[in-house]
Amino acid sequence: MRMTTLSTANSTNSAASTSAGWVGRPSLAESRAYCEYLTRTQARNFYYGLKLLPEPKRSAMFALYAYMRLVDDIADEEDGRTLQQRMGDLDAWRDQTRVVLDGRGLDGDDIHIVWPAFSDMAQRHGIPARIFDDVIAGQRQDLQPEPFVTFEQLYDYCYRVAGTVGLASIYVWGFEGGIDTELLAIERGGLPAHQHPARPARGRRAGTELSPAGRTRCAQVDRC
């Protein structure tokens, strides 16, 4: 197993270096250890809360954080990539995510170490693939920000960059109540997006504020 850094968007594995990701042919145990390490070093307060969870929920939440962190780094990491390269890397990561969620892509000799733990988490807890598509859509929106005109546009953005974490989390924890519970999880995670505990502690990009018309709309519906 070896260390790699993000260089190009030519392969789905290079698209997620995040600061130093391991690639090779990792076991599930190695993958889980990596996810725990990433959580402990990048989100220490969150890490100690997750340590209280029983297995396998604990490892699943470490894997969820690691995946979210890696996606965020693809978009955010200051490593000299152009906007087009970042968008291409996100597209490659999305494609690889879909492959892994389909139960493929884990038997190669050069895969990112996060995938075995991510696959186990998603399959074991039945997390819908659309959630991870929405996560990546939120990162793409961060890279090409536009002012929000309506509250609905702001809400959709907050769902993608934070509500998705809450939604994925309840699948790990287990829940009753169907769609009503899912909506509660989304709303609890959706506003404000930058304060969600599973998001890296970095400010959102400029340009993602409500326009004057949008602020007026929000005041009218008394939801901001």
MARTOR-501552 format. One line per 3 residues: their letters; for each residue x, y, z of N, C-alpha, C, O, CB. Coordinates in steps of 0.02 Angstrom, whole numbers, plus 50000, padded with zeros to 5 digits. Glycine has a CB too. Example, Ala and Ser with C-alpha at 12.3 -4.5 7.8 and 13.67 -1.06 7.14 Angstrom:
<nodes>
AS> 50660:49716:50390:50615:49775:50390:50660:49835:50390:50712:49834:50423:50565:49776:50452  50642:49888:50354:50684:49947:50357:50645:50002:50394:50670:50057:50402:50704:49970:50286;
</nodes>
This chain:
<nodes>
MRM> 50042:49941:50000:50000:50000:50000:50044:50062:50000:50097:50061:50031:49952:50000:50061  50024:50115:49966:50067:50172:49959:50027:50237:49965:49966:50237:49958:50105:50170:49893  50063:50291:49977:50031:50356:49983:50028:50388:49914:50072:50378:49873:50070:50402:50033;
TTL> 49974:50426:49902:49968:50461:49838:49942:50530:49850:49910:50543:49901:49923:50422:49789  49955:50575:49803:49925:50641:49806:49889:50653:49741:49903:50622:49690:49978:50696:49818  49840:50700:49743:49800:50713:49684:49842:50747:49631:49876:50797:49645:49740:50757:49702;
STA> 49840:50720:49571:49880:50750:49518:49838:50768:49458:49841:50824:49434:49935:50704:49498  49799:50721:49433:49760:50734:49373:49691:50706:49383:49678:50671:49432:49793:50706:49310  49647:50721:49336:49579:50692:49338:49573:50635:49289:49517:50619:49268:49527:50746:49323;
NST> 49627:50605:49270:49625:50553:49219:49600:50486:49245:49582:50443:49205:49692:50544:49189  49599:50476:49311:49573:50414:49338:49529:50428:49397:49536:50480:49430:49629:50366:49357  49483:50383:49412:49438:50393:49468:49474:50390:49534:49451:50419:49583:49382:50342:49466;
NSA> 49530:50356:49538:49566:50352:49601:49604:50416:49614:49606:50438:49672:49614:50293:49600  49634:50447:49563:49671:50508:49575:49626:50565:49593:49649:50616:49618:49712:50526:49514  49560:50557:49581:49513:50611:49594:49501:50622:49668:49467:50670:49685:49448:50597:49561;
AST> 49527:50581:49711:49512:50591:49782:49570:50586:49827:49565:50552:49879:49462:50542:49802  49623:50615:49813:49681:50611:49856:49671:50642:49923:49703:50621:49971:49737:50642:49823  49630:50689:49929:49623:50731:49986:49687:50742:50020:49696:50700:50064:49575:50704:50034;
SAG> 49720:50772:50015:49779:50780:50056:49810:50713:50059:49849:50728:50105:49763:50808:50125  49820:50669:50051:49855:50608:50061:49809:50551:50074:49794:50536:50132:49903:50615:50114  49787:50518:50023:49747:50458:50032:49788:50398:50013:49832:50402:49970:49683:50462:49991;
WVG> 49773:50342:50044:49808:50281:50028:49774:50245:49970:49713:50244:49967:49813:50235:50089  49813:50216:49926:49785:50173:49875:49824:50108:49875:49880:50105:49900:49787:50208:49805  49796:50057:49846:49826:49991:49844:49770:49941:49837:49726:49950:49796:49870:49977:49908;
RPS> 49772:49888:49877:49717:49841:49880:49700:49830:49953:49717:49779:49982:49735:49773:49845  49666:49879:49984:49656:49877:50056:49602:49828:50077:49555:49814:50041:49637:49946:50081  49611:49801:50137:49560:49760:50168:49507:49804:50199:49517:49865:50205:49591:49712:50220;
LAE> 49451:49774:50220:49400:49812:50254:49427:49841:50320:49412:49898:50337:49339:49768:50268  49467:49802:50356:49496:49826:50419:49541:49886:50408:49539:49934:50446:49534:49770:50454  49583:49883:50356:49627:49939:50340:49587:50000:50320:49603:50057:50339:49676:49921:50285;
SRA> 49534:49989:50282:49492:50044:50260:49458:50077:50320:49456:50139:50325:49440:50020:50210  49432:50037:50365:49399:50065:50424:49449:50103:50467:49433:50156:50494:49367:50009:50465  49510:50077:50474:49561:50111:50514:49578:50179:50483:49587:50228:50519:49624:50068:50519;
YCE> 49581:50182:50418:49595:50246:50383:49539:50296:50397:49553:50354:50412:49602:50235:50307  49476:50274:50392:49420:50319:50403:49419:50345:50474:49404:50403:50486:49354:50283:50387  49434:50301:50522:49437:50323:50592:49494:50374:50601:49485:50424:50636:49448:50263:50639;
YLT> 49551:50360:50571:49608:50406:50576:49590:50475:50547:49605:50526:50577:49670:50377:50540  49558:50475:50489:49540:50538:50457:49491:50577:50500:49497:50638:50507:49509:50525:50387  49443:50542:50529:49395:50576:50573:49429:50603:50635:49416:50660:50656:49339:50528:50592;
RTQ> 49473:50564:50664:49506:50585:50726:49552:50645:50714:49556:50689:50756:49547:50527:50755  49585:50648:50657:49633:50702:50645:49601:50764:50615:49628:50819:50621:49687:50678:50599  49543:50756:50583:49513:50813:50549:49450:50839:50584:49429:50895:50571:49496:50794:50478;
ARN> 49420:50800:50627:49359:50821:50662:49359:50792:50733:49318:50749:50749:49295:50798:50623  49405:50816:50773:49418:50784:50838:49357:50782:50883:49342:50730:50912:49475:50820:50874  49320:50838:50889:49262:50838:50933:49208:50790:50908:49177:50755:50948:49233:50909:50938;
FYY> 49198:50788:50844:49150:50742:50814:49173:50670:50826:49132:50626:50839:49142:50756:50738  49237:50659:50821:49265:50591:50829:49248:50563:50898:49227:50505:50903:49342:50592:50819  49256:50601:50950:49245:50575:51018:49171:50559:51029:49155:50513:51067:49269:50624:51070;
GLK> 49126:50596:50998:49056:50579:51002:49041:50513:50967:49004:50471:50993:49014:50634:50971  49071:50503:50909:49059:50441:50871:49089:50381:50906:49064:50325:50897:49088:50447:50802  49140:50391:50946:49171:50335:50981:49122:50301:51029:49131:50244:51048:49233:50358:51020;
LLP> 49070:50337:51048:49021:50309:51094:48972:50262:51061:48936:50225:51095:48983:50365:51128  48969:50263:50994:48923:50219:50958:48947:50147:50961:49007:50134:50963:48916:50242:50885  48901:50099:50962:48921:50029:50958:48939:50011:50886:48919:50045:50839:48864:49983:50983;
EPK> 48978:49959:50878:48991:49933:50811:48929:49894:50787:48894:49865:50828:49055:49887:50810  48916:49894:50721:48957:49924:50667:48939:49996:50651:48966:50025:50604:48950:49883:50606  48894:50027:50691:48875:50096:50677:48934:50144:50682:48941:50191:50643:48820:50118:50725;
RSA> 48978:50131:50731:49036:50175:50739:49079:50177:50677:49096:50231:50653:49077:50152:50799  49097:50119:50651:49139:50117:50591:49103:50147:50531:49133:50179:50488:49161:50046:50576  49037:50136:50528:48999:50164:50473:48999:50240:50474:49006:50271:50422:48926:50138:50475;
MFA> 48993:50270:50533:48994:50342:50537:49064:50371:50523:49069:50425:50494:48971:50365:50605  49116:50335:50542:49183:50356:50522:49190:50355:50446:49219:50400:50416:49237:50310:50555  49163:50303:50415:49166:50298:50342:49126:50353:50309:49147:50381:50258:49140:50229:50318;
LYA> 49068:50370:50338:49028:50424:50310:49065:50490:50314:49068:50528:50265:48961:50429:50346  49094:50504:50372:49133:50566:50378:49190:50568:50328:49201:50618:50294:49160:50575:50449  49227:50512:50323:49285:50510:50279:49264:50523:50207:49297:50561:50171:49320:50442:50284;
YMR> 49210:50492:50186:49186:50504:50117:49169:50577:50107:49190:50607:50057:49124:50460:50102  49132:50607:50153:49113:50677:50146:49175:50722:50146:49178:50770:50108:49066:50697:50203  49223:50705:50187:49284:50745:50190:49323:50741:50125:49348:50791:50100:49328:50723:50249;
LVD> 49327:50682:50097:49363:50673:50034:49329:50712:49978:49363:50745:49938:49366:50599:50016  49264:50709:49975:49228:50746:49923:49241:50821:49932:49252:50856:49883:49153:50732:49926  49238:50844:49994:49249:50915:50006:49320:50936:49985:49329:50990:49958:49238:50931:50080;
DIA> 49369:50893:49999:49437:50910:49980:49447:50910:49905:49487:50949:49879:49485:50860:50011  49411:50868:49869:49416:50870:49796:49397:50939:49770:49429:50965:49724:49370:50816:49764  49346:50968:49800:49324:51034:49778:49366:51090:49809:49379:51140:49775:49252:51044:49796;
DEE> 49387:51083:49872:49415:51139:49910:49491:51142:49914:49519:51196:49920:49388:51137:49978  49524:51086:49911:49595:51084:49927:49635:51131:49882:49629:51130:49821:49622:51012:49920  49677:51171:49914:49718:51219:49877:49781:51184:49852:49832:51182:49886:49737:51281:49922;
DGR> 49776:51157:49792:49832:51119:49764:49847:51139:49692:49882:51102:49657:49817:51045:49768  49823:51196:49671:49840:51221:49605:49797:51197:49548:49808:51216:49491:49909:51203:49590  49746:51155:49562:49703:51132:49508:49657:51188:49484:49638:51232:49522:49662:51072:49530;
TLQ> 49640:51185:49420:49594:51233:49392:49522:51213:49409:49509:51158:49433:49603:51238:49316  49476:51259:49396:49405:51244:49407:49385:51184:49365:49349:51140:49389:49362:51305:49389  49407:51182:49303:49389:51126:49259:49416:51060:49285:49382:51008:49281:49415:51138:49188;
QRM> 49476:51061:49313:49504:51000:49341:49465:50977:49402:49453:50917:49411:49578:51010:49359  49445:51024:49445:49406:51007:49504:49338:50977:49484:49316:50928:49513:49396:51069:49548  49306:51007:49433:49242:50981:49411:49252:50911:49382:49211:50866:49394:49211:51028:49358;
GDL> 49305:50901:49344:49319:50835:49317:49333:50783:49371:49312:50726:49366:49377:50838:49269  49368:50804:49423:49382:50759:49479:49318:50740:49516:49310:50682:49536:49432:50792:49528  49273:50788:49524:49209:50772:49556:49168:50724:49513:49137:50678:49539:49169:50837:49568;
DAW> 49169:50734:49448:49133:50688:49403:49162:50618:49408:49125:50569:49410:49137:50713:49331  49229:50613:49411:49261:50548:49416:49244:50514:49483:49232:50454:49485:49336:50555:49408  49243:50553:49536:49227:50526:49602:49154:50503:49604:49138:50451:49634:49239:50578:49657;
RDQ> 49110:50541:49574:49039:50521:49570:49032:50455:49533:48995:50411:49554:48997:50576:49536  49068:50449:49477:49064:50387:49438:49091:50328:49477:49061:50274:49476:49102:50394:49372  49146:50338:49513:49174:50283:49553:49128:50266:49611:49122:50207:49629:49243:50302:49578;
TRV> 49096:50316:49640:49048:50303:49693:48992:50258:49668:48973:50210:49703:49018:50369:49720  48967:50271:49609:48913:50230:49581:48936:50159:49568:48899:50111:49580:48887:50261:49516  48997:50152:49544:49025:50085:49532:49028:50046:49598:49007:49989:49601:49095:50090:49500;
VLD> 49054:50078:49650:49060:50045:49715:48991:50028:49744:48982:49974:49772:49099:50089:49765  48944:50073:49737:48876:50060:49763:48842:50004:49725:48796:49972:49752:48835:50123:49759  48863:49992:49664:48837:49936:49625:48870:49870:49643:48854:49818:49615:48846:49949:49551;
GRG> 48917:49872:49691:48951:49812:49712:49010:49792:49670:49033:49735:49672:48903:49756:49713  49035:49841:49633:49094:49827:49590:49151:49873:49610:49143:49917:49652:49076:49836:49515  49209:49862:49579:49265:49909:49587:49306:49900:49649:49347:49944:49665:49239:49976:49586;
LDG> 49298:49845:49687:49337:49835:49748:49391:49782:49741:49428:49769:49789:49291:49816:49803  49397:49753:49683:49445:49698:49675:49506:49718:49635:49545:49675:49614:49412:49639:49642  49516:49783:49623:49574:49806:49586:49635:49811:49632:49630:49804:49692:49561:49873:49554;
DDI> 49692:49822:49602:49755:49827:49640:49774:49899:49656:49826:49910:49686:49811:49794:49601  49732:49947:49637:49751:50017:49646:49688:50057:49660:49669:50101:49621:49788:50044:49583  49655:50043:49716:49594:50078:49734:49606:50121:49796:49650:50106:49836:49535:50029:49745;
HIV> 49567:50173:49802:49574:50216:49861:49551:50178:49923:49504:50139:49920:49532:50282:49852  49585:50189:49977:49572:50150:50038:49504:50163:50069:49481:50122:50109:49625:50165:50088  49471:50216:50051:49405:50229:50081:49351:50181:50055:49302:50170:50090:49384:50300:50067;
WPA> 49360:50152:49995:49304:50118:49963:49279:50055:50000:49218:50046:50004:49324:50098:49895  49321:50011:50027:49293:49954:50062:49248:49973:50120:49194:49944:50128:49348:49909:50087  49269:50021:50161:49228:50042:50218:49166:50078:50194:49112:50069:50222:49268:50088:50265;
FSD> 49172:50118:50142:49114:50153:50114:49064:50104:50087:49004:50110:50099:49135:50203:50059  49087:50055:50050:49043:50005:50021:49007:49966:50076:48946:49955:50072:49081:49957:49976  49043:49945:50127:49013:49908:50182:48960:49951:50217:48906:49926:50233:49068:49887:50232;
MAQ> 48976:50015:50229:48928:50060:50260:48864:50066:50220:48809:50057:50246:48959:50128:50270  48871:50080:50155:48813:50093:50113:48771:50030:50104:48709:50033:50106:48835:50119:50045  48803:49972:50094:48767:49910:50083:48735:49885:50147:48677:49862:50147:48814:49857:50055;
RHG> 48771:49888:50202:48747:49862:50266:48685:49902:50290:48639:49873:50319:48802:49865:50319  48686:49968:50277:48633:50010:50304:48584:50034:50252:48538:50073:50267:48664:50069:50339  48592:50011:50190:48544:50026:50138:48538:50100:50121:48482:50125:50110:48478:50000:50157;
IPA> 48593:50136:50120:48590:50208:50105:48579:50218:50030:48616:50192:49990:48656:50243:50128  48528:50256:50012:48512:50265:49940:48569:50301:49903:48599:50347:49929:48448:50306:49933  48582:50278:49843:48637:50307:49803:48624:50380:49787:48672:50418:49780:48646:50268:49739;
RIF> 48562:50400:49782:48546:50469:49763:48574:50518:49814:48589:50575:49796:48470:50478:49757  48582:50498:49877:48609:50543:49927:48679:50564:49908:48698:50623:49916:48608:50510:49997  48719:50518:49884:48789:50534:49868:48793:50574:49803:48838:50615:49795:48830:50470:49863;
DDV> 48747:50562:49757:48743:50605:49698:48728:50677:49719:48757:50724:49692:48688:50580:49649  48684:50685:49768:48666:50752:49791:48724:50785:49827:48734:50846:49821:48605:50748:49838  48763:50746:49864:48823:50773:49897:48870:50804:49845:48894:50860:49854:48859:50719:49938;
IAG> 48883:50767:49793:48929:50791:49741:48899:50850:49703:48936:50896:49684:48947:50734:49693  48833:50849:49693:48801:50907:49661:48811:50970:49703:48819:51024:49675:48726:50893:49651  48810:50963:49769:48822:51020:49812:48892:51048:49805:48902:51108:49805:48809:51002:49883;
QRQ> 48941:51004:49798:49010:51026:49788:49018:51060:49720:49054:51110:49715:49058:50967:49793  48985:51035:49670:48987:51067:49604:48956:51137:49608:48980:51184:49577:48950:51025:49551  48903:51143:49648:48871:51208:49657:48918:51256:49693:48918:51316:49678:48805:51200:49695;
DLQ> 48957:51231:49740:49006:51272:49774:49058:51300:49726:49081:51357:49733:49041:51233:49829  49077:51259:49677:49128:51280:49630:49104:51332:49580:49143:51370:49552:49155:51220:49593  49039:51333:49568:49010:51381:49521:48951:51416:49555:48894:51408:49534:48988:51346:49455;
PEP> 48966:51456:49607:48912:51485:49647:48873:51539:49609:48901:51576:49569:48940:51514:49711  48810:51542:49624:48766:51595:49598:48723:51619:49655:48704:51579:49698:48723:51570:49538  48706:51684:49658:48662:51709:49711:48595:51674:49709:48569:51658:49656:48653:51785:49705;
FVT> 48566:51662:49768:48501:51631:49772:48447:51684:49765:48450:51737:49797:48493:51592:49838  48398:51671:49723:48343:51717:49713:48284:51699:49757:48248:51743:49780:48322:51717:49639  48274:51635:49770:48218:51612:49810:48242:51572:49870:48298:51547:49871:48169:51570:49767;
FEQ> 48199:51566:49919:48215:51524:49976:48222:51451:49955:48264:51415:49983:48160:51530:50030  48183:51430:49907:48186:51360:49884:48255:51344:49856:48281:51289:49867:48132:51347:49830  48286:51391:49822:48354:51380:49796:48404:51375:49854:48449:51332:49852:48374:51438:49749;
LYD> 48396:51417:49904:48439:51413:49963:48429:51346:50000:48478:51315:50021:48425:51471:50011  48367:51326:50007:48352:51264:50041:48383:51204:50005:48412:51160:50036:48276:51254:50048  48377:51203:49938:48405:51149:49899:48481:51145:49909:48510:51091:49915:48389:51157:49825;
YCY> 48513:51204:49910:48585:51206:49920:48603:51179:49989:48649:51138:49995:48612:51278:49911  48567:51201:50040:48582:51178:50108:48571:51103:50115:48607:51069:50150:48539:51216:50158  48520:51078:50080:48509:51005:50081:48570:50970:50052:48593:50920:50080:48446:50986:50041;
RVA> 48595:50994:49996:48651:50959:49963:48715:50961:50004:48751:50912:50005:48663:50989:49895  48729:51017:50037:48793:51023:50071:48790:51005:50145:48842:51000:50177:48819:51093:50063  48730:50994:50173:48726:50977:50244:48670:50928:50258:48680:50879:50295:48716:51039:50285;
GTV> 48610:50940:50231:48554:50895:50244:48568:50824:50224:48542:50777:50254:48494:50920:50210  48608:50815:50172:48625:50747:50150:48661:50708:50203:48654:50647:50208:48667:50750:50087  48701:50743:50244:48738:50709:50297:48689:50683:50350:48695:50626:50373:48789:50757:50330;
GLA> 48641:50724:50369:48591:50702:50417:48549:50644:50390:48534:50597:50427:48546:50759:50435  48532:50648:50326:48492:50595:50295:48531:50529:50294:48503:50477:50311:48471:50615:50225  48593:50531:50272:48633:50470:50272:48643:50443:50342:48644:50382:50352:48701:50483:50239;
SIY> 48650:50488:50391:48664:50467:50459:48606:50427:50489:48617:50378:50525:48678:50527:50503  48544:50447:50474:48488:50410:50505:48482:50340:50476:48455:50295:50509:48423:50448:50495  48507:50330:50415:48508:50261:50389:48557:50218:50428:48545:50159:50439:48527:50262:50314;
VWG> 48612:50248:50449:48661:50212:50490:48631:50198:50559:48637:50142:50585:48727:50251:50497  48599:50247:50590:48573:50239:50658:48511:50195:50660:48499:50160:50709:48557:50307:50688  48473:50196:50605:48409:50161:50604:48353:50209:50623:48360:50249:50668:48410:50101:50652;
FEG> 48296:50204:50588:48242:50251:50602:48175:50221:50582:48171:50174:50542:48253:50317:50566  48123:50249:50610:48055:50233:50592:48020:50296:50567:48046:50351:50578:48016:50201:50653  47963:50288:50535:47926:50347:50515:47931:50364:50442:47898:50411:50419:47948:50404:50554;
GID> 47973:50327:50405:47976:50337:50333:47995:50407:50311:48041:50436:50339:47910:50320:50303  47961:50433:50261:47979:50496:50230:47974:50554:50279:48012:50602:50273:47934:50509:50170  47928:50550:50327:47923:50605:50376:47987:50611:50416:48010:50667:50429:47863:50593:50422;
TEL> 48015:50555:50436:48078:50557:50474:48135:50581:50429:48178:50618:50452:48094:50488:50502  48136:50560:50366:48187:50584:50320:48184:50660:50313:48236:50693:50313:48179:50551:50252  48125:50687:50307:48117:50759:50300:48141:50796:50363:48171:50849:50358:48045:50778:50285;
LAI> 48127:50767:50421:48152:50797:50483:48229:50797:50485:48259:50846:50505:48125:50759:50544  48259:50742:50463:48332:50739:50462:48361:50790:50415:48412:50822:50430:48356:50668:50442  48330:50799:50357:48353:50848:50309:48347:50918:50337:48394:50959:50332:48314:50843:50243;
ERG> 48291:50933:50368:48280:51000:50394:48325:51016:50454:48347:51072:50462:48207:51009:50414  48339:50965:50495:48385:50977:50551:48456:50989:50525:48494:51026:50557:48384:50917:50599  48474:50959:50470:48541:50969:50443:48546:51025:50393:48602:51047:50378:48564:50906:50411;
GLP> 48490:51050:50368:48492:51094:50310:48511:51166:50324:48540:51198:50281:48428:51094:50278  48495:51193:50383:48509:51263:50397:48536:51269:50468:48506:51242:50514:48445:51306:50388  48592:51304:50478:48636:51330:50426:48684:51276:50402:48709:51238:50443:48674:51390:50451;
AHQ> 48699:51273:50339:48739:51219:50310:48808:51216:50340:48833:51161:50352:48744:51228:50236  48840:51274:50353:48910:51272:50372:48921:51248:50444:48978:51237:50464:48941:51340:50364  48866:51240:50483:48874:51219:50552:48864:51145:50563:48869:51122:50620:48827:51257:50595;
HPA> 48850:51108:50511:48837:51036:50521:48901:51002:50545:48954:51014:50516:48811:51002:50457  48898:50959:50597:48958:50931:50626:48999:50887:50580:49059:50878:50591:48941:50891:50685  48969:50858:50528:49007:50815:50484:49035:50852:50424:49064:50821:50380:48964:50758:50460;
RPA> 49028:50918:50423:49058:50958:50370:49125:50984:50395:49128:51007:50452:49012:51015:50347  49177:50982:50355:49240:51012:50376:49231:51085:50396:49191:51120:50366:49292:51006:50320  49270:51107:50445:49261:51174:50472:49294:51226:50427:49344:51256:50446:49289:51179:50543;
RGR> 49265:51235:50368:49290:51285:50322:49230:51324:50297:49177:51296:50287:49330:51253:50263  49239:51388:50287:49184:51430:50265:49162:51412:50195:49203:51390:50154:49203:51503:50270  49098:51423:50180:49074:51412:50112:49100:51468:50068:49120:51520:50093:48998:51409:50110;
RAG> 49099:51457:50004:49127:51506:49958:49084:51568:49951:49024:51566:49961:49137:51474:49891  49118:51622:49932:49081:51684:49918:49035:51672:49859:49050:51633:49814:49130:51742:49904  48979:51708:49858:48933:51702:49803:48874:51657:49818:48829:51650:49776:48969:51676:49743;
TEL> 48873:51625:49876:48817:51581:49893:48768:51614:49940:48732:51580:49978:48844:51516:49923  48766:51682:49939:48719:51717:49981:48654:51729:49943:48651:51724:49882:48749:51783:50006  48601:51745:49981:48539:51764:49949:48545:51833:49917:48578:51878:49945:48481:51764:50000;
SPA> 48515:51841:49860:48510:51906:49829:48462:51949:49869:48425:51922:49910:48488:51901:49754  48461:52016:49859:48413:52058:49895:48341:52034:49887:48303:52033:49935:48418:52130:49871  48324:52013:49826:48256:51987:49815:48244:51923:49855:48189:51912:49881:48244:51973:49740;
GRT> 48295:51882:49860:48289:51821:49898:48281:51834:49972:48241:51800:50005:48349:51777:49886  48319:51882:49998:48312:51899:50069:48242:51924:50084:48213:51908:50136:48364:51951:50090  48215:51964:50039:48147:51989:50048:48097:51931:50048:48051:51930:50089:48129:52039:49993;
RCA> 48107:51883:50003:48064:51825:49999:48067:51785:50065:48015:51763:50090:48083:51780:49940  48126:51777:50091:48133:51739:50153:48099:51775:50211:48066:51743:50252:48207:51729:50169  48106:51840:50214:48073:51878:50267:47998:51871:50262:47963:51867:50313:48093:51951:50263;
QVD> 47972:51868:50201:47901:51863:50192:47874:51797:50217:47819:51794:50245:47883:51872:50120  47912:51743:50208:47888:51678:50230:47911:51662:50301:47893:51610:50330:47913:51623:50183  47951:51709:50331:47972:51703:50401:48007:51637:50414:47994:51603:50463:47912:51710:50447;
RC> 48054:51618:50368:48090:51556:50376:48165:51567:50380:48202:51518:50385:48074:51509:50320  48190:51628:50378:48261:51640:50383:48276:51676:50448:48334:51692:50463:48287:51681:50323;
</nodes>
